[in-house]
């Protein structure tokens, strides 16, 4: 049984919408699991400075340059943070 699962990976930066894929992998491995991420992390890349950010308390502002961060996940299609 897996008690806790997080998407907090600063190398991969998975979106919170990746839960179904994680759940399916755990199911295939025969492991029970919670109904979703027990600790969700929201990642966004800043379109101005290209730094990746962890969004806290729905504050979609880049901590590096102060620019607005996009509402939708925007890490590259290969899942890598810049």
N, C-alpha and C positions, 0 to 999 in steps of 0.2 A: 504494500500500500504506500503510495506517495502522499504524504500529508500536505506538503506545500510546493507550489510551483510558481516561479516568477519568470517574466520575460526580460529581466534586468541583465542584459548582455551588452556591454558597451563595445564589443567587437562586432556583433551581428546586428544589434539595434532592431530586434523584431517588433512589429506593430502588435498592438493588443488584439487585433483581429486574427493573429496566428494561433489562437487557442485551439480551434478545431483540429488543426494539424498536430499539435502537441497531444491533445486528448486521444487522437487516433493512434499515434505512436505508442502512447502508454497502454492503450487497449490492446494493441497487437503484441506488446511485451507481456501482457497478462497482469498488468498492474492497475489496481484501483487508484482513483485519483479524485481530487476535489472537482466541483462543477465548473471551475474557471481558474484563472490565475489568482493566487492568494495575495500576490503583490504585483499590481500592474504598474508598468513604467511607460510613459508616453515620450517617444523620441521624435525630434524634428531636426532637420538640417536648416540652418539659416541661409536664405537665398542671397543675402548680402555678403556675409563673410565666410560662408560654407562650413562653419563649425557646427558640430552636432550638439544638441541640447537635450537635457531631461526637463520636460515641462512639469512644473510643480504648481499645484493649486490653480489649474487652468490659466496660468499666466503665460501666454504665448508670445513672450518677448525674449529675444536672444540675450543671454547673460554676457556675451562677449562684446556685442556692438550695439545693442539696444533696438535692433530692427524687429519688426513684427515677424512672427513665425507662422507658417501656414497651418490651417486647421486640419489638413489631411496629412497622413504619413508621407514623407517624401525622401526616405532613404533610397539609394539607388536600387535598381531591380535585382541586383545580385546580393542584396541584404547587407552590404558593407557600409559602415559609417565612413565619412571622409577622413 
